Each structure stands twice: as structure tokens, then as C-alpha cells.
Amino acid sequence: MQTNAGRQLFRYALSAILAAGFSLAGALAQEGPVRIGGNVAAANRVSWVNPVYPPDAKQNRIQGTVRLEVLIDKDGHVLNVTPVTGPAELTQSAADAVLQWLYKPVLLNGNPVTVLTTVDVNYTLSQ
């Protein structure tokens, strides 16, 4: 009878552990990217590539700021960039550069999370 009681206790303990594990996993699951401000993201940038000023844009004296929405994965790699505003002649150059940037992982409750932020890439003819 002790072995049967021991098995029942083991099953009960195992089911409680599994339930707690699944509950914790659900709590830690991320519904979508966490939005952070551009200044926070800039402070976490580890490495970057400067954009190449497109020769045609330079020749036509096009300058300005390209604003990009940037999706950064849990490891700090840029997954996707979407142009928000800025001269069309400069957006591809800005996106190509930002896709090569690397960030420190952003932590939420001690766990790395995917983040969404905005990045401004400035082009001036003095470049």
C-alpha cells in the first residue's frame, strides 16, 4: 500500500511541477515586441555601420532624416526595418546600414525580449 501511496504522491508532485512550469512559461511568453524609445535603443547599440550617401542623392543635393521602425531580436540583431519618413532616395541606404547594427539585448524581468523602436539616420551634404 505504501508503494501505491508513493506513486500517487509522485504523480501529484510531478503534475504540480509541470503545471507550475507551464504557468511560468506562459507568463514569460511574449505576445509581441516591446516598444522602446529611440534614446534607449541608441544607448544599447553595440556596433553600427555608417550609411553610404547615395551618389545620385548627393549629386542632386538631397539631404534629410530617414526615420525607420526597427525590430530587434532577443539577441540584439536587427531583424527588420520599415521606413517611416524621409527622402525616398535615402531610405534604402539607411535601411542597409541599420540592418547591420547590433544592440545589447533588452531585458524585461531579467529575460531578453524582442523590441520595436525607431531610429533616425541623418544625411547632410557635409558627409
C-alpha positions in Angstrom: 0.0 0.0 0.0 2.9 2.3 0.6 4.1 1.9 -3.0 0.7 2.9 -4.3 0.6 5.9 -2.0 4.1 6.7 -3.0 3.2 6.6 -6.7 0.2 8.8 -6.1 2.3 11.3 -4.3 4.9 11.2 -7.1 2.2 11.8 -9.7 0.8 14.6 -7.7 4.2 16.3 -7.2 5.0 15.8 -10.9 1.7 17.3 -12.1 2.2 20.2 -9.7 5.7 20.8 -11.1 4.6 20.6 -14.7 1.6 22.9 -14.1 3.9 25.4 -12.4 6.4 25.2 -15.3 3.7 25.7 -17.9 2.3 28.6 -15.9 5.7 30.2 -15.7 6.3 29.6 -19.4 3.0 31.3 -20.2 3.8 34.2 -18.0 7.2 34.7 -19.7 5.8 34.2 -23.2 5.9 37.4 -25.1 2.9 38.4 -27.1 4.8 40.7 -29.4 7.7 43.0 -29.4 8.1 45.5 -26.6 8.2 49.1 -27.8 11.2 51.1 -26.5 12.2 54.7 -27.2 14.9 55.6 -29.7 17.1 57.0 -27.0 17.0 53.7 -25.0 17.9 51.8 -28.2 20.7 54.2 -29.1 22.2 53.7 -25.6 22.2 49.9 -26.1 23.8 50.0 -29.6 27.0 47.9 -29.5 28.2 48.2 -33.1 27.0 50.0 -36.2 27.8 50.7 -39.9 27.5 54.2 -41.2 25.2 54.6 -44.2 26.6 55.2 -47.6 25.4 58.5 -49.0 23.9 57.5 -52.4 25.9 59.3 -55.1 22.7 60.4 -57.0 21.2 61.8 -53.9 24.4 63.7 -53.1 24.6 65.0 -56.7 21.0 66.2 -56.5 21.7 67.8 -53.1 19.1 65.6 -51.3 19.6 65.6 -47.6 17.4 65.0 -44.5 16.5 62.5 -41.9 15.2 59.0 -42.6 13.1 57.6 -39.7 13.0 53.8 -39.6 10.9 51.5 -37.4 13.3 48.7 -36.3 12.6 45.3 -35.0 15.4 43.9 -32.8 15.5 40.3 -31.7 16.3 38.9 -28.3 20.0 38.6 -29.1 20.2 42.3 -30.3 20.3 41.6 -34.0 18.2 43.8 -36.3 15.5 41.6 -37.9 13.6 44.1 -40.0 13.5 47.8 -40.8 10.5 49.7 -42.2 10.8 53.3 -43.5 8.5 55.7 -41.7 9.5 59.1 -43.1 12.4 60.7 -45.1 13.5 61.2 -48.6 12.9 58.2 -50.7 16.3 58.5 -52.3 17.9 57.9 -48.9 15.7 55.2 -47.3 17.4 52.1 -48.9 20.9 53.3 -47.8 19.6 53.9 -44.3 17.9 50.5 -44.1 21.0 48.7 -45.5 23.2 50.3 -42.8 20.8 49.7 -39.9 20.3 46.1 -40.8 23.9 45.6 -39.9 23.7 47.2 -36.4 24.0 45.2 -33.2 22.4 46.0 -29.9 22.7 44.7 -26.3 19.8 42.5 -25.6 16.9 44.4 -23.8 15.8 42.6 -20.6 12.3 42.6 -19.2 12.0 41.0 -15.8 15.5 39.6 -16.4 14.6 37.9 -19.7 15.7 39.1 -23.2 12.9 40.3 -25.3 12.3 41.3 -28.9 11.9 45.1 -29.2 10.4 47.6 -31.6 12.0 51.1 -31.8 12.6 54.0 -34.1 15.9 55.0 -35.5 16.7 58.3 -37.2 19.5 58.3 -39.8 20.7 61.8 -40.7 22.1 62.7 -44.1 23.8 66.1 -44.6 25.7 67.2 -47.6 28.8 67.8 -45.4 29.1 63.9 -45.1 
